[in-house]
Amino acid sequence: MVQDLIIGPFGPLIIFCLRVTDVSMATVRVLLIVRNAKWLVPLIGFFEVSIWVFAVSAVVQNLASPLHVIGYAGGFATGNFVGMFLEERLALGLATVHTMVRHGGAEVAAALRDAGFAVTEMDGRGRDGAVEVLYSVIPRRRVPPYLHTVENMAPDSFLVVDEPRAVRRGFMFPRRGR
């Protein structure tokens, strides 16, 4: 039954969908490896490879059909796009935001704190003189409201968003009692 579907006219579409699924899973899995998600990565990997084995065996059995090969290749390309889209929407992990403000850094920091963000203020020196440096570690899904707050209050500020490898203690992860 399944073999008949793969050989038939819907075969390329089935292979395409399988590849979109397994490549999307692979993209998310690799990004989770970077974020050290040790419990989720093997589970995703198991299902990803199971789907891939089925897809590759289906295309190898139908190499004489250019549509099956195109379905395989197109699914791979589309899966990369879908995987990046999913990872962006999931917004797992943390972000560090470095904000350099020429004037009014204390007011920007106060507004960020009012919005629930932890902010460390430092004095800095840029190319054109003194700046106020604001440093925050926040959940990635909260980056847009953070940036919106800063850009409304200090539109000429310089912002850099990074992803930290590890974070210990602080406002988000207070030290637990012994």
DRENMAR-744869 format. One line per 4 residues: number of its first residue (from 1); their letters; for each residue x, y, z of C-alpha. Coordinates in nm, 3 decimals. Layout:
# residues N
NUM) a) X:Y:Z ~ ...;
# end
This chain:
# residues 178
1) mvqd) 0.000:0.000:0.000 ~ 0.265:0.256:0.104 ~ 0.493:0.134:-0.174 ~ 0.214:0.195:-0.428;
5) liig) 0.178:0.552:-0.302 ~ 0.553:0.616:-0.333 ~ 0.570:0.476:-0.688 ~ 0.253:0.657:-0.797;
9) pfgp) 0.196:1.021:-0.887 ~ 0.186:1.130:-0.521 ~ 0.530:0.980:-0.453 ~ 0.729:1.297:-0.521;
13) liif) 0.494:1.496:-0.297 ~ 0.522:1.239:-0.017 ~ 0.902:1.242:-0.044 ~ 0.896:1.623:-0.049;
17) clrv) 0.689:1.632:0.273 ~ 0.910:1.374:0.444 ~ 1.221:1.577:0.360 ~ 1.063:1.903:0.478;
21) tdvs) 0.985:1.731:0.807 ~ 1.322:1.564:0.866 ~ 1.531:1.863:0.757 ~ 1.322:2.099:0.971;
25) matv) 1.381:1.866:1.264 ~ 1.754:1.857:1.185 ~ 1.775:2.236:1.175 ~ 1.601:2.273:1.510;
29) rvll) 1.808:1.986:1.655 ~ 2.139:2.149:1.555 ~ 2.031:2.481:1.701 ~ 1.929:2.305:2.022;
33) ivrn) 2.270:2.138:2.039 ~ 2.425:2.485:2.047 ~ 2.184:2.575:2.329 ~ 2.282:2.258:2.519;
37) akwl) 1.932:2.100:2.522 ~ 2.065:1.757:2.616 ~ 1.728:1.595:2.683 ~ 1.551:1.701:2.363;
41) vpli) 1.827:1.659:2.102 ~ 1.844:1.274:2.104 ~ 1.466:1.244:2.085 ~ 1.446:1.475:1.784;
45) gffe) 1.741:1.294:1.626 ~ 1.570:0.957:1.656 ~ 1.257:1.069:1.472 ~ 1.453:1.278:1.224;
49) vsiw) 1.668:0.985:1.111 ~ 1.372:0.746:1.102 ~ 1.191:0.979:0.861 ~ 1.510:1.034:0.657;
53) vfav) 1.567:0.658:0.613 ~ 1.215:0.618:0.477 ~ 1.252:0.920:0.243 ~ 1.594:0.822:0.108;
57) savv) 1.490:0.462:0.049 ~ 1.183:0.584:-0.142 ~ 1.387:0.808:-0.369 ~ 1.660:0.548:-0.427;
61) qnla) 1.396:0.296:-0.535 ~ 1.269:0.554:-0.786 ~ 1.588:0.712:-0.919 ~ 1.461:0.676:-1.276;
65) splh) 1.190:0.931:-1.195 ~ 1.321:1.290:-1.208 ~ 1.014:1.406:-1.014 ~ 1.104:1.183:-0.718;
69) vigy) 1.456:1.328:-0.714 ~ 1.321:1.683:-0.745 ~ 1.079:1.611:-0.458 ~ 1.372:1.495:-0.246;
73) aggf) 1.590:1.798:-0.329 ~ 1.302:2.044:-0.301 ~ 1.204:1.902:0.036 ~ 1.560:1.947:0.157;
77) atgn) 1.569:2.313:0.050 ~ 1.224:2.389:0.189 ~ 1.301:2.202:0.511 ~ 1.594:2.436:0.581;
81) fvgm) 1.367:2.736:0.546 ~ 1.091:2.583:0.758 ~ 1.341:2.475:1.026 ~ 1.483:2.827:1.058;
85) flee) 1.129:2.969:1.071 ~ 1.032:2.725:1.348 ~ 1.343:2.798:1.550 ~ 1.280:3.171:1.521;
89) rlal) 0.920:3.129:1.634 ~ 1.014:2.900:1.925 ~ 1.276:3.156:2.038 ~ 1.430:2.912:2.284;
93) glat) 1.713:3.017:2.508 ~ 1.852:3.347:2.624 ~ 1.991:3.659:2.461 ~ 2.235:3.917:2.586;
97) vhtm) 2.165:4.272:2.477 ~ 2.436:4.537:2.484 ~ 2.298:4.887:2.442 ~ 2.518:5.193:2.401;
101) vrhg) 2.331:5.519:2.466 ~ 2.486:5.865:2.427 ~ 2.241:6.045:2.658 ~ 1.967:5.932:2.893;
105) gaev) 2.095:5.583:2.967 ~ 1.961:5.593:3.324 ~ 1.611:5.677:3.198 ~ 1.626:5.396:2.940;
109) aaal) 1.746:5.155:3.210 ~ 1.460:5.263:3.440 ~ 1.203:5.207:3.163 ~ 1.350:4.863:3.091;
113) rdag) 1.334:4.774:3.460 ~ 0.971:4.894:3.472 ~ 0.904:4.653:3.183 ~ 1.051:4.367:3.390;
117) favt) 1.403:4.349:3.246 ~ 1.717:4.328:3.458 ~ 1.971:4.588:3.346 ~ 2.332:4.652:3.445;
121) emdg) 2.454:5.006:3.378 ~ 2.817:5.091:3.302 ~ 3.008:5.392:3.175 ~ 3.181:5.346:2.844;
125) rgrd) 3.375:5.530:2.582 ~ 3.285:5.511:2.214 ~ 3.439:5.660:1.903 ~ 3.273:5.996:1.964;
129) gave) 3.306:6.012:2.342 ~ 3.128:5.895:2.654 ~ 2.840:5.650:2.632 ~ 2.623:5.473:2.883;
133) vlys) 2.632:5.095:2.840 ~ 2.328:4.890:2.934 ~ 2.371:4.515:2.960 ~ 2.087:4.264:2.994;
137) vipr) 2.036:3.888:2.975 ~ 1.679:3.814:2.871 ~ 1.469:3.532:2.724 ~ 1.498:3.541:2.343;
141) rrvp) 1.123:3.575:2.301 ~ 1.142:3.906:2.491 ~ 1.402:4.064:2.262 ~ 1.147:4.250:2.044;
145) pylh) 0.981:4.438:2.336 ~ 1.325:4.518:2.478 ~ 1.442:4.663:2.146 ~ 1.113:4.850:2.104;
149) tven) 1.154:5.017:2.445 ~ 1.513:5.120:2.372 ~ 1.442:5.245:2.021 ~ 1.146:5.455:2.141;
153) mapd) 1.352:5.623:2.411 ~ 1.694:5.639:2.244 ~ 1.655:5.598:1.866 ~ 2.023:5.670:1.800;
157) sflv) 2.147:5.400:2.040 ~ 2.375:5.118:1.924 ~ 2.245:4.770:2.006 ~ 2.406:4.427:1.985;
161) vdep) 2.214:4.106:2.054 ~ 2.412:3.787:2.125 ~ 2.331:3.441:2.256 ~ 2.513:3.340:2.574;
165) ravr) 2.647:2.987:2.606 ~ 2.592:2.967:2.982 ~ 2.439:3.188:3.250 ~ 2.480:3.142:3.624;
169) rgfm) 2.293:3.321:3.901 ~ 2.178:3.683:3.874 ~ 1.826:3.824:3.853 ~ 1.689:3.539:3.638;
173) fprr) 1.872:3.255:3.813 ~ 1.916:3.341:4.179 ~ 2.146:3.122:4.384 ~ 1.951:2.857:4.569;
177) gr) 1.995:2.803:4.941 ~ 2.205:2.513:5.056;
# end
